[in-house]
Every structure is written in C-alpha cells, then in structure tokens.
Amino acid sequence: MDQKKLKDHKQIGQELELFFTDDIAPGAPFWLPKGMVIFKELEKYIRELTEKAGYLETSTPIMVKSEIFKQSGHWEKFGEHNMYNLQLSDETDDSKPVSYTLKPMNCPESTILYRFRPRSYRELPLRLSEIGRLHRREKSGEVNGLLRVRQLTMDDAHIYATEDQIPDEVGSILDMMIEFYKSFNFEYEFRLATRPDIRAGTDENWGKAEKALENVLKEKGLKAGDKKGDGAFYGPKIDVHIKDAQGRDWQLATVQLDFHQPEAFKLEYTDEKGNKPRPVMIHRAIFGSFERFIAILTEHFQGVFPTWLSPIQVQIIPIADRHQKYSQIVLEQLKDANIRAELDNRQETMQAKIRDAQTQKIPYMIIVGDREEKEKKIAVRTKMGQDLGALGVEEFLTRINSEIESKV
C-alpha cells in the first residue's frame, strides 16, 4: 500500500459524510447519518456477541456524585483535572455545594448495580454489559479526530465471579476477542500488563490475579507479550494489540482482573455455607471505544468498508428516465430484504453516476436499462469494476446476504 496516497480518518469521514468535528464541541464528534449506520452495525454486532455469551445489558447515569470515584480510587489516580466536575447546590440546602462528575468510566457505577440487592453464589458469574457514554478531560493538544476524544462510547462489561470461575470467564472473553478481530482481518496479539508502581490493593491479591491471567493464556496456548508495570491501578490485564493496513500498532481490547473495587465497595455474595465472601470483578471491553475503533477501521479500509458495514450497500442506476419505474420496483425489493439501497435519479449520465458510486465506495451498482426491464433482471457491477452480468433480484439477494452474514 502506497503510504503517500493514504488518507486519514478525518478526511475520509468528511468525504464519505460519516462524521466531523467542530470547534463548538472540541473533542466530541458529530455523527452524520451514514456514520451512524456504521456505529449502529457495530453496536448490533457486539450485542450479538454479548447476548450469545450470556451478558445482561444495563445502563448507568452519565452524571453522578464525585464521591463514587473517590471511593473507587479513580479520583486519586487520575485527579480531578482529568474529569469534568460540577459544583451544584445541595437539593435541601443551597449553602452546601455538592460535587458531581460526568463519568469517565463505567466500572464504579457497575458496582452499584451489583449492590442493588443481596447476591447468591447461584447468580455467579453475573455478566453485566453496558454501551456507555463517557467524558474525559483530555488536553487540547492531545485531541485528534476520533482517535483521542473527550466524549467517547465504551462497549463495557463487568463480570462478577468467584475465584474458581476466573479461568472460564477470562478464557471466554479471549475467545470473543479472537472471533471479533478475525472478522475484520486484523493481525492481533495479546500482551500481559502487570502491576504498576502506584497501585491499589495488596501484593497478595496482585500476585494471585497475575498468576490467574498467566494460567489462562497458558491453558489456551496463547503467547503474550510483556507490558511490565502497565496494569490498571486496581489489577493486571491482558490487552489486545492489532496492526492495521498501514502496519501501525494499536491497543484496543482489554480484560482486567480486579480484587480492589469489590473490597472498596464492600461487595459480597452468600456462598453455599452461608458465608459472605467478596466476588472478583472482571472488566472487559472489545472495541476499546467506538470512536477510536471506527477511526482505525476507517483508515484500515481507507473508506472501502465491507458490505455489512457500508452505509449504502447498493446504488441503483437507471440508464434513462423511462427506466425509473422498474428501478423503483427493484429498490423496494431490496429494501424489503433489509438491504441499504438508494436510487440515483439525478439528471446525470450513467457514467457519471457510476463514477460517483465508486467514489462513495458503494459495494454494488445495479444498472437498469431496456434489456433488464424486459427480462425482469438487473445488471450488477462491483465497486472494483467487476461485471457480474444479468442476475435475477432473488439471485442477487442470495449473494449479498451471504456476504453480509459472513462479514467478508
């Protein structure tokens, strides 16, 4: 791939009308309709994976009292200057200001969900997922398109489990990561991040957590690079690093083992003997963040997204005005089959319409003329210029649906 001809995601995002940023909201993207198609398809995909794996979807408030982050340890670790904080009057006493924070992460609030009622060992592992909007006060010089933002969306999950359940739960998460990244043809590798110098919790729990992650990698036959000292402040983690089409390295997915927050929030469950031990908390994200993942994906594919992700999957091009009626019939057939199709009825030449569809990276073009209308067929071309000849609509639907379902 010629590096000089590559475009960055910000340029592609504007050219394909996917997303853009504006000074009115520094570090927060504006999503255009076509970009939202990609966003929603990724949401749909991650929900399919999590539902299949037995996760229960939740949602927690965007703004909460700052005290929760002091209790979790995030306030001390990241400092109030990395969070968006507001001083608001107490509802019962205007003279007593209360500090609120736009949440920068979901995990502390997940513990509140767990504490909603008493828990039994029979409920564990309890897998709670959340697609949550977060806010982080990044420095202006570090903000970069979708790669580094102040408003981000995380595909988060927190699993509450017994210590005996750690191997199966972490192993299942690694399987999910492999399935996910293979579907995008990314090269990936695992890296084990161990205890940092500044950390919460006891050395005993850190040693136990690190050993548990090492054992899972070993049992699954997965090699992992070393990220010594790069663990989260509350526990070690396994990160997934990918290489994009330009050979660049990105850290995206992560699974983290946490003994600290269950202790900080006094989480417990009733075991078989009536005792009340603490659960282990496993943090998991597959994308990392939607924004960063879409930025990398956009540059990786240079806007030529696979059919299942393409905002417009089929462009119908009538050769002349007299072919509009049959083109409309074909359009309705495709839409009835849940194909994202559009009809180009502009007063332009067929060649101009084909060129524009190729510029917009649309996977398929359907050309409709006298012959197609007479034979009740469609002439199909791919974005790469391959002519598939005359096909029946149902025959084409079989082809494109197979492509969408296999995510090729």
N, C-alpha and C positions, 0 to 999 in steps of 0.2 A: 504494500500500500504506500503510495507516494505521500509522505508526511506533509509536503508543501501544499498539497491540494486539500488537506483535511480541514473541515470547518469545526468550530467549537459549538457546544450545545446551544449557546445563546443565539448565535447566528442562525442555526438550523431551526431553533424554536420560533424565531420571528418569520423566517422564510416559509415554513410549513404551517404557520399560525397555530402553534401549540401553546406557547407561554411567553411571557416577557416580564421584565421588572420595571418599576417606575420610582422616581425619587419621592413620590408621595408615600411610599411604604418601603423604605430601604431594607433589603434582606428578606422581603416577602414576595413570592411570585404571584402574578396574575395568571390564572389558567384560562385559556381560550377553549371554546367547545371541543375542538379537535384534540387538544391536550388532555381534556377531561376524559375523553374516550380511552386514552392510554392509561390514565390514572385509575379509572373505574375497572378496566380489564385486569390490571394488576391487583386491585382490591379483590376482584372476583376470584382470581387465581389463588391468592393467599388464603382467602376464606375457604375455598375448596380444600386446600391442603390442611388447614387447621381443623375444619369440621370433620374431615376424614380421620384425623388423629385424635379426636375426642376433646377438642377445646370448646369452652363455652365463652361466647363473646360478651364483653362488658363495655361500659363507658363510664369514665370518671370526670369530675368537674375540671374545667380549664383553669379556674382561679380558686385558690384555697388559702387558708391562713398559713402564713410563713412558718409557723411553729412546727408543721409536719416535716419540713426539710431540716429543721434544727434537730428534731428527734431522730431522723434517718441518718444524719451525718453529712448530708449534701451541702448544707449551709456552710459548715466549717471547711469542707473540701473545696468547694467551688467559689465560695464567697458571695456576698450579696451583690457584688458588682457584675456577676455573670448571670444574674436573674433580673427579671422585670418585677419590681416590687412597688406596691402602692400603699400609702398610709391613708386609711379610711377611718371615719369616726365609728366608734362602737355604737351598735344599734340601740343600746339602752342608756348610753352616757356619751354625749358628744365631746366631752372633755377628755375622753380616753381613746386615743388613736389605736387602731389595730392594723398590723402589717399583713397584707395579702400579697400573694405571688402568683404570676402566670406560670403554670407548672413547666419546668424544663425537662422533666422526665415523669414517667407513669408509675414507677415502682412503689414509691411511698404510699400512693393512694390505693394501689392494689392491695396493700396490707389492710386497709380499712374495709375493703370488700371482704377479705378473708375473715376479719373480725366481726362481720355483720351478725353472726350467731355462733354458738358453740359448734365445733367441728369434731367429727369422729374419724378414727383411722379407716373406717369403711368408705369415707369420701375421698381418701387419698389414693393416688395422686389427683389433686384438683388443678385442672389446667384452665387458666383464665386468660383470654386474649383480649386485646384492645387495639383498635386503629385510632390512635390519639393524636390530637394537635398539640404541639409543644412550642415553647418560646425560649430562646436562648440569646443572651445579650452579647452577641459576637462583636468584635471590634470592626469598625467600618472598613479598615484596610484588609480584613480577612474575608469579608463577604464577597462571594464570587458566584453569580448566577444562581443555579440550583445546587452547586457543589457545596457551598457553605452559606447557609441561610440563617435568619433569625427566627423564622417561623417554619416549622417542619412537621411532617406527619410520620409517626413511627408505627410499624407493624409489630407491636409489642406483645409479649406473653409472659406470664409468670406462673410457674408450676410450684405447687406446694406439695411436698412429698416427704416420706420417711427416708432415713438414710439408706435403708435397704433398696429403695426404689430408684436411687440415683442412677445406677448403671443403665437400666432400661429406659429411663426418661431422657437422659443425655444422649444415649445411643439413638433413640427415635428422632431426636432433634437433628442429629448429624445426618441421619438418613434423609430427613426432609430437606436439609440444606443441599445435599448432593442432588436430589431429584430436581430441586428448584434451579440450581445453577447449570445443570446439564441441559435443561430445556432452553437455555439461552446460548448454548455452546461456548460458555465461558470456561477458560482454564482456571482451576481453583486449587488452593492448597490450604491446609489447616495449620494454625500456629497456636502454641500454648503460651498464654501470658500468665506469669507468676507474680508473687507478692511484691508490691511496690514498697519503697522505704516508708512512706507515710500511709498508714492503713488502719482500719478499724478491726476489732476482734482479736482473739487470742492466737498465738502461734500454733497452738494445738489444732484449732479449727482450720487454720490456713493449711497446715500440713495435711490434714485429713481431706480437705477439699482438693488440693493439688494432686494428691495421690489418686483420688477418685477419678479425676479427669484423665490423668495419665493412663489409668487402667482401662477406661472406656476406649480410648484411642488404640491401645494395645490389643484389646479384645476384638475390635473391629478391623484390625490390620491397617490402620490409617497412620501414615507418617505425619509428624507435625514439626514445623519449625519452632525455634525458641524465641519468645518475646520476654526475656527475663526482666522482671521488675515492671511489666506493663499491665498488670492486672488491674481490675477495678479496685477502688479503695476498700470495698467490702468483700472481695473474693476473687479467686483466679478465674480465667475464662479461656475458651477456645474460640479464636477468631477465624473467619474465612477470608482469605485474600484472593482476589481474582485478577486476571490480566485481560485488558480489553484488546480491541483490534489493533491498537497502536502499541501494544506491549507494555502499557502502564500498569502499575500495581495499585490496587485499591483494597482497603479493608472495609467489608460490608457486614456480613452476618456475624453474629456472636451468640455464644451460650455461656452463661456465667453462673457460678455456684456460690451461694450466699448463706452463710450461717449468721451473719451480723444483724440484718434487718429483722428476722424473726425474733431475735433477742431484744433489739431496740424497741420493737412494738409489742413485745410480750405475747407473741402468737403461740398458740398451743392447740393440741388436739387430744382427745381421750383415746388411749390405746386399749388393747384387749384386756389389760389388767386393771383398767380404771385410772391409770397414771396419766399425767398431763405433760408429755414431752413437747419440745418445740419442733415444728416441721422445718425442713430445709427449703429454701427458696431458690428456684432456678429461673434466671432471667433469660429470655430468648428473643432475638429479632432476626428475621430472614433477609429483608431488604437492607436494614440499617436505617435508612429513611427513604420514603418515596421520592423525595426531591433529588437527593444525591443519586439514587439508583436510576431514575429517569434521565438525569444528566449524563451519567455514564453510558446508559443504554443508547441514548440519542447519538452520542459521539461514536460509540462502538459500531452501530449500524449506519452511521452517517445519514440518519433520517430514513433509511430504507428498512423500515420495520417489517418483521414477519407478518404474514397476513392476519393472524389472530389479534395483533396489536395495532394494525393500521387503522387510522381514524376513518378513512374511506377505503373500502376493500375492492369496490368495483365502480368504474366510471362507464356509463352507457353513452355512446356517441352515435347519434343518428346522422346519416350522411346528408340527408336533405330534410326539409320541413315535412314532406309527406310521410316520413318515417317516424315522426314524433308519436303518433298514436300507438304503433306497435312497440316502440321504445318504452312508452309509459306502461304498457301491459307487462313487459319484461321487468321493469323496475318494481312493479307491485309484486310480481312473483318472487323476486329476490328479497324484498323487504318482508314478505310473509314468511320467508325462510330465515329471518333474522340476519340477513347479510346487510352490511352497511354499504348501501349503493346510492349513487347520485346520477341524475340525468343532466348531461351538458347540452342545454338547448339554446346556447348563445348563437348569435349570428356571426359565426366564425367558420373558417374552412375546417374540414375534417383533420387535415394535417396539423393545424394549429391546436385543435382540441387534443389530439394525440400527444403532441409535444408538451402541452400544459399538464396533462395527466402524468406523463413521465417525470416532469419537473416536480410535481407534487408527490412523487414516489408511490403512486397508487398501484397496488399489485396487479389488478386485471382491468383491461379495457374491453368492452363489448361494442363491436361495430355493427350497426343495423342499417341495411340497405334493402333494395328491392328483392334480391335473392333470399336474404334472411327472412324477410316478411312473408314471402311466398311459401317458403319451405317450413315456416314457423321454427326457425333455428336462430342461433346467434353466432357471430364470428368473434372469436376470443383471441386476444393478444395479452402477453405478459408485460410487465414493466421493463423487462430486459429485451423486449422486442421479438420474443418468440411467438410465432403464429401457430395457434392450436387448431386452426381451421374451424369449420362449422360444427357446432355442437347443439344438442337439444338442451333446453334450460335445465331439465332434471339431471341430465348427464353432467352439466357444468356444476350444479349444486352438489352432486356427489363428490366431485373433485375438490371443490373449495372447502366443503365441510370437513372432509378428511384432512385437509391441510390445516384447518383451524383447530380441529380436535387434537391433532398430533403436535401442534405448536411448532411446526417446522418453519 
